[in-house]
Amino acid sequence: MACVLNNTVLSNFAKVSRTDLLGRVLGRFYITEEVLSEYRKGIERRGLPELKTKFEVIRLSEEERRFAETLMRKLGKGEASSIAVAKFRTLKFFSDDIDARREAMKLGLEVHGTITVLVLCVKKGVLSLEEANALLNKMIECGYYSPIRDLRNVLEAE
């Protein structure tokens, strides 16, 4: 699953010390230089842990940068750069930021977030439903605003 992650998803998994799950269920994933910069600020200001999972950092092309700049009227640099990369490189876009998700959907991008990663963990047998729900609730305790508190309904709906 080729995808680009925004800082929101990356931070949710980092806060519970489980960024390893991203690589295990998403495979190869990317973040932009702008997202990495945002994450590093989170390390300095909010005590986020250092990243210990493999990912690739993408530098925007000139075309992607111009497009991202148009999105920055409504979004931050991380969100805008991630959407631009997803659009021009045909990648799935992972974010929990509602404004970024809306903009990405307007562009016809495939949009996912933290919940999708947790559901994939259960579907692929990486975590049990109970373990995934415990992680979700731990993320909520760490400040993640989740639309749900139990993954069971999402799994049953699929």
Backbone bond lengths (Angstrom), bond angles and torsions (degrees), N, CA, C in turn:
res aa  C-N    CA-C-N  psi(-1)  N-CA   C-N-CA  omega(-1)  CA-C   N-CA-C  phi
1 M - - - 1.451 - - 1.531 107.46 -
2 A 1.297 118.74 101.24 1.460 122.05 179.00 1.524 108.84 -76.67
3 C 1.334 115.73 120.96 1.459 118.60 -175.72 1.521 111.52 -149.29
4 V 1.323 113.94 160.13 1.456 121.90 175.49 1.527 106.96 -119.41
5 L 1.333 115.46 133.10 1.460 121.39 -177.76 1.514 111.02 -104.17
6 N 1.307 114.11 139.63 1.443 122.02 171.62 1.531 107.98 -87.87
7 N 1.301 116.62 165.08 1.459 121.83 -177.28 1.528 113.27 -60.41
8 T 1.324 118.86 -29.09 1.462 120.39 -176.36 1.526 111.29 -62.02
9 V 1.313 117.08 -48.45 1.467 120.95 -179.42 1.528 109.92 -67.72
10 L 1.296 116.60 -45.63 1.460 121.57 179.25 1.530 110.58 -56.92
11 S 1.315 116.94 -46.00 1.469 121.65 -178.89 1.521 112.35 -66.58
12 N 1.330 117.36 -38.95 1.464 119.22 179.30 1.525 111.40 -58.04
13 F 1.314 116.57 -44.07 1.464 119.97 -179.77 1.528 111.51 -74.63
14 A 1.321 117.02 -33.01 1.467 120.31 178.34 1.525 110.89 -66.79
15 K 1.327 117.22 -40.70 1.462 121.24 -178.03 1.526 112.49 -60.82
16 V 1.331 116.64 -26.79 1.472 119.82 178.96 1.530 111.11 -106.58
17 S 1.330 115.42 15.94 1.482 122.86 176.97 1.526 113.06 55.73
18 R 1.338 116.54 42.39 1.461 120.28 179.86 1.522 113.05 -133.59
19 T 1.324 117.69 38.60 1.466 119.46 175.82 1.525 110.82 -64.49
20 D 1.327 117.36 -19.21 1.465 120.39 176.50 1.526 112.16 -57.13
21 L 1.326 116.04 -30.37 1.469 120.14 -179.01 1.524 111.98 -65.51
22 L 1.318 116.57 -31.12 1.469 120.03 179.88 1.525 110.51 -59.46
23 G 1.308 116.52 -50.48 1.458 120.53 179.26 1.523 112.71 -66.79
24 R 1.318 116.07 -35.05 1.467 119.65 -177.42 1.525 112.68 -67.84
25 V 1.325 117.44 -35.23 1.469 118.39 -177.65 1.523 114.13 -105.19
26 L 1.333 117.17 -25.51 1.464 119.17 179.53 1.521 111.95 -94.67
27 G 1.318 116.42 -18.61 1.454 119.64 -174.33 1.513 108.88 74.51
28 R 1.291 115.37 -132.52 1.461 120.61 -179.39 1.525 109.48 -76.13
29 F 1.331 115.27 125.70 1.459 117.95 176.92 1.518 109.16 -135.55
30 Y 1.321 114.07 161.66 1.455 121.27 -173.84 1.526 110.32 -123.44
31 I 1.322 114.89 153.96 1.456 121.33 165.57 1.528 106.18 -133.59
32 T 1.299 116.19 154.81 1.461 119.53 178.98 1.529 109.57 -86.45
33 E 1.313 116.05 163.94 1.467 120.68 175.79 1.526 110.44 -57.69
34 E 1.330 115.93 -35.75 1.464 120.99 -179.46 1.525 111.20 -66.58
35 V 1.323 117.20 -39.74 1.469 120.91 177.23 1.524 109.92 -66.87
36 L 1.318 116.73 -41.95 1.460 119.81 178.01 1.529 110.56 -60.91
37 S 1.319 117.01 -40.15 1.464 121.19 177.64 1.531 110.76 -62.68
38 E 1.334 116.80 -43.61 1.468 120.72 177.41 1.527 110.14 -61.53
39 Y 1.324 116.38 -42.98 1.456 120.31 -178.81 1.536 110.14 -63.65
40 R 1.315 116.51 -42.37 1.471 120.26 179.25 1.529 111.54 -62.08
41 K 1.329 116.80 -35.84 1.465 119.89 174.92 1.524 109.86 -64.07
42 G 1.335 116.61 -36.50 1.459 120.95 176.70 1.524 112.26 -65.13
43 I 1.317 116.59 -33.11 1.474 120.41 175.90 1.528 108.91 -64.43
44 E 1.332 115.76 -46.12 1.467 121.15 -177.55 1.525 112.91 -70.03
45 R 1.324 116.61 -43.23 1.469 120.55 -171.22 1.521 114.66 -93.89
46 R 1.329 116.79 -33.82 1.469 119.17 -173.68 1.519 113.29 -119.01
47 G 1.310 116.74 4.17 1.452 119.16 176.95 1.522 115.22 73.37
48 L 1.332 117.24 26.11 1.465 118.54 174.22 1.522 109.04 -61.63
49 P 1.321 117.17 146.85 1.470 119.03 179.51 1.525 111.62 -74.10
50 E 1.318 115.69 157.08 1.462 120.84 173.52 1.532 107.94 -61.23
51 L 1.321 116.73 147.01 1.464 121.13 178.90 1.524 109.90 -79.10
52 K 1.321 115.73 129.86 1.459 120.23 -178.60 1.525 111.46 -123.21
53 T 1.305 116.34 24.14 1.456 120.54 179.04 1.522 109.01 -117.16
54 K 1.312 116.28 156.22 1.467 119.90 -178.56 1.522 110.72 -83.02
55 F 1.299 114.52 133.45 1.457 121.99 175.29 1.509 106.69 -156.89
56 E 1.312 115.31 164.95 1.457 119.60 177.76 1.519 109.19 -110.87
57 V 1.319 115.58 138.69 1.465 121.37 178.25 1.520 107.75 -96.80
58 I 1.318 115.09 129.44 1.465 121.70 -177.88 1.525 110.06 -103.43
59 R 1.316 114.20 133.25 1.464 121.11 170.67 1.528 106.50 -96.81
60 L 1.317 117.24 129.37 1.453 121.57 -177.62 1.523 111.61 -67.04
61 S 1.324 115.25 141.57 1.458 120.28 171.50 1.526 107.43 -73.55
62 E 1.308 116.36 169.88 1.472 119.85 179.54 1.531 110.35 -61.50
63 E 1.309 116.83 -42.06 1.471 120.90 179.23 1.529 110.70 -63.18
64 E 1.325 117.04 -44.18 1.468 121.19 178.40 1.533 110.59 -63.57
65 R 1.323 116.15 -40.92 1.467 120.39 -179.94 1.531 111.08 -62.55
66 R 1.334 116.77 -44.16 1.473 120.01 178.37 1.528 110.62 -61.20
67 F 1.330 115.95 -42.84 1.456 119.45 179.85 1.535 110.63 -65.84
68 A 1.335 116.75 -43.04 1.469 121.07 179.03 1.522 110.69 -58.99
69 E 1.329 117.01 -38.58 1.463 120.46 179.81 1.525 111.71 -61.55
70 T 1.321 117.56 -34.34 1.469 119.09 176.78 1.528 110.96 -68.27
71 L 1.334 116.70 -32.03 1.461 120.67 179.37 1.530 112.33 -76.32
72 M 1.327 116.50 -22.16 1.470 120.44 -176.72 1.522 113.21 -69.61
73 R 1.309 117.18 -6.66 1.466 119.49 173.64 1.519 110.02 -68.30
74 K 1.345 115.53 -27.51 1.465 121.27 -177.29 1.523 113.17 -115.27
75 L 1.329 116.85 -22.72 1.458 121.62 -171.75 1.517 111.89 -127.07
76 G 1.324 115.68 163.82 1.453 121.21 174.58 1.521 111.05 -75.48
77 K 1.328 115.48 171.57 1.470 120.76 -177.53 1.526 112.49 -61.60
78 G 1.320 117.25 -41.05 1.460 120.32 -178.83 1.514 111.92 -63.88
79 E 1.315 116.17 -47.87 1.468 120.54 179.71 1.522 110.78 -63.18
80 A 1.339 115.85 -47.85 1.467 120.65 -177.75 1.526 111.58 -62.21
81 S 1.320 116.60 -43.94 1.467 119.28 -179.01 1.526 111.26 -66.75
82 S 1.315 117.04 -38.52 1.473 120.61 179.86 1.522 111.49 -66.12
83 I 1.317 115.79 -41.70 1.468 119.55 178.38 1.524 110.15 -64.84
84 A 1.324 116.99 -42.90 1.465 120.16 179.65 1.524 110.90 -60.04
85 V 1.314 116.89 -44.63 1.466 121.04 179.04 1.525 110.44 -64.00
86 A 1.324 116.72 -44.44 1.471 119.95 179.65 1.526 110.69 -60.39
87 K 1.326 115.89 -41.75 1.472 120.01 -178.98 1.529 111.88 -66.14
88 F 1.312 117.58 -50.97 1.457 120.70 -173.46 1.528 113.98 -79.18
89 R 1.326 117.52 -21.33 1.465 119.92 -178.88 1.519 112.78 -111.19
90 T 1.329 115.83 8.09 1.454 122.87 178.56 1.536 111.81 52.69
91 L 1.329 114.75 56.98 1.455 121.82 177.70 1.523 109.73 -112.20
92 K 1.307 116.01 156.38 1.462 120.62 172.80 1.523 107.59 -75.55
93 F 1.323 115.55 144.99 1.460 121.83 -176.11 1.524 109.42 -109.18
94 F 1.334 116.10 124.13 1.462 121.71 179.83 1.524 109.65 -112.57
95 S 1.322 116.24 118.21 1.463 122.25 177.93 1.518 109.17 -158.66
96 D 1.309 116.16 151.08 1.464 121.64 172.97 1.525 111.11 -107.25
97 D 1.310 116.79 0.62 1.459 121.69 178.77 1.529 108.44 -76.65
98 I 1.325 116.46 117.24 1.471 121.01 -173.50 1.523 112.71 -61.46
99 D 1.326 117.84 -40.27 1.467 120.27 179.84 1.529 110.74 -66.37
100 A 1.321 116.09 -41.80 1.469 120.15 178.71 1.531 110.09 -65.33
101 R 1.297 116.85 -40.76 1.475 120.50 179.08 1.535 110.44 -61.96
102 R 1.324 116.13 -43.52 1.477 120.09 179.66 1.529 110.94 -61.31
103 E 1.343 116.10 -46.84 1.469 119.82 179.76 1.529 110.82 -61.65
104 A 1.313 116.47 -42.56 1.462 120.65 -179.84 1.536 110.85 -63.94
105 M 1.317 116.56 -41.27 1.474 119.78 179.26 1.526 111.30 -65.80
106 K 1.337 116.77 -37.04 1.465 120.00 176.55 1.526 110.70 -59.06
107 L 1.322 115.75 -31.80 1.466 120.98 -179.69 1.530 112.49 -85.61
108 G 1.318 116.03 -0.08 1.459 120.13 178.61 1.523 114.23 80.94
109 L 1.333 117.07 17.26 1.455 120.06 -179.70 1.527 110.83 -79.00
110 E 1.309 115.86 152.57 1.457 121.30 172.91 1.524 106.96 -80.44
111 V 1.326 116.19 121.36 1.462 121.87 -172.07 1.525 110.66 -117.28
112 H 1.332 114.99 133.26 1.459 122.15 177.98 1.516 108.71 -139.63
113 G 1.343 115.97 176.62 1.453 120.00 178.51 1.511 111.91 -154.13
114 T 1.301 115.34 -159.66 1.460 122.71 -177.87 1.516 111.81 -56.05
115 I 1.325 117.11 -43.00 1.468 120.90 -179.05 1.525 110.21 -59.14
116 T 1.314 117.73 -42.92 1.471 121.21 178.73 1.524 110.78 -58.66
117 V 1.324 116.84 -44.00 1.466 119.92 -179.60 1.526 110.01 -62.18
118 L 1.316 117.01 -44.71 1.469 120.04 179.56 1.530 111.87 -63.82
119 V 1.322 116.62 -40.57 1.470 120.61 177.25 1.527 110.09 -62.81
120 L 1.314 117.09 -43.04 1.471 120.66 177.37 1.528 111.45 -61.69
121 C 1.317 116.79 -36.56 1.466 120.57 177.22 1.524 110.77 -58.89
122 V 1.323 116.03 -41.45 1.469 120.42 179.85 1.525 110.00 -71.72
123 K 1.323 116.83 -47.50 1.468 121.05 -178.19 1.528 112.44 -60.34
124 K 1.319 116.51 -36.02 1.464 120.72 -178.17 1.528 112.73 -89.18
125 G 1.329 116.50 1.92 1.453 120.41 177.58 1.519 114.49 74.87
126 V 1.315 117.35 17.11 1.462 121.24 179.08 1.529 110.29 -77.74
127 L 1.339 115.72 -35.46 1.458 123.10 175.92 1.520 109.21 -133.33
128 S 1.321 116.47 150.21 1.462 119.74 170.82 1.527 107.51 -77.12
129 L 1.314 117.22 165.50 1.463 120.95 176.98 1.525 109.92 -58.37
130 E 1.310 116.87 -41.33 1.465 121.01 -179.28 1.538 110.79 -63.94
131 E 1.322 116.84 -42.21 1.462 120.39 178.70 1.529 111.22 -65.39
132 A 1.332 116.02 -41.94 1.462 120.15 179.79 1.526 110.74 -65.33
133 N 1.329 117.11 -41.74 1.465 120.23 177.35 1.525 111.33 -64.95
134 A 1.322 117.09 -37.63 1.468 120.53 177.72 1.529 109.93 -63.69
135 L 1.332 116.84 -41.69 1.470 120.40 177.22 1.522 111.11 -64.22
136 L 1.322 116.52 -43.65 1.462 121.13 178.30 1.525 109.82 -57.24
137 N 1.318 116.68 -46.96 1.463 119.87 -178.53 1.523 112.00 -67.49
138 K 1.323 117.03 -32.84 1.458 120.62 175.39 1.531 110.02 -66.55
139 M 1.349 116.61 -40.11 1.466 120.52 176.58 1.529 110.66 -61.87
140 I 1.324 116.00 -41.75 1.470 120.95 178.67 1.527 109.61 -60.88
141 E 1.327 116.98 -43.32 1.471 121.26 177.25 1.527 111.56 -60.80
142 C 1.337 115.76 -29.68 1.478 121.27 -179.76 1.526 112.68 -86.87
143 G 1.345 117.40 3.24 1.454 120.24 175.07 1.512 116.82 112.52
144 Y 1.344 118.38 -0.33 1.463 120.48 178.41 1.524 109.08 -72.13
145 Y 1.324 116.41 125.48 1.456 120.46 174.87 1.516 107.29 -88.65
146 S 1.309 115.94 101.24 1.458 121.54 -176.69 1.526 110.38 -98.57
147 P 1.319 116.67 140.94 1.463 119.19 176.46 1.534 112.00 -73.89
148 I 1.329 117.03 -13.69 1.464 121.50 -179.72 1.530 109.94 -137.99
149 R 1.335 115.33 164.73 1.459 120.63 176.71 1.524 111.76 -121.49
150 D 1.330 115.58 -4.69 1.463 120.23 -179.19 1.527 108.22 -141.99
151 L 1.324 116.94 126.31 1.464 121.84 -177.55 1.528 113.67 -78.29
152 R 1.321 116.88 -9.66 1.467 121.21 -175.88 1.524 112.17 -54.67
153 N 1.350 116.11 -46.92 1.472 119.14 -177.69 1.534 112.02 -63.78
154 V 1.324 116.91 -37.17 1.471 120.21 178.77 1.517 109.57 -65.50
155 L 1.303 116.44 -43.98 1.476 120.27 -179.68 1.531 111.30 -65.50
156 E 1.302 117.06 -39.30 1.478 121.13 179.92 1.526 111.62 -69.37
157 A 1.338 116.95 -30.58 1.466 121.16 -178.39 1.523 112.37 -74.18
158 E 1.327 116.80 -18.63 1.482 119.61 -176.09 1.496 111.99 -89.01
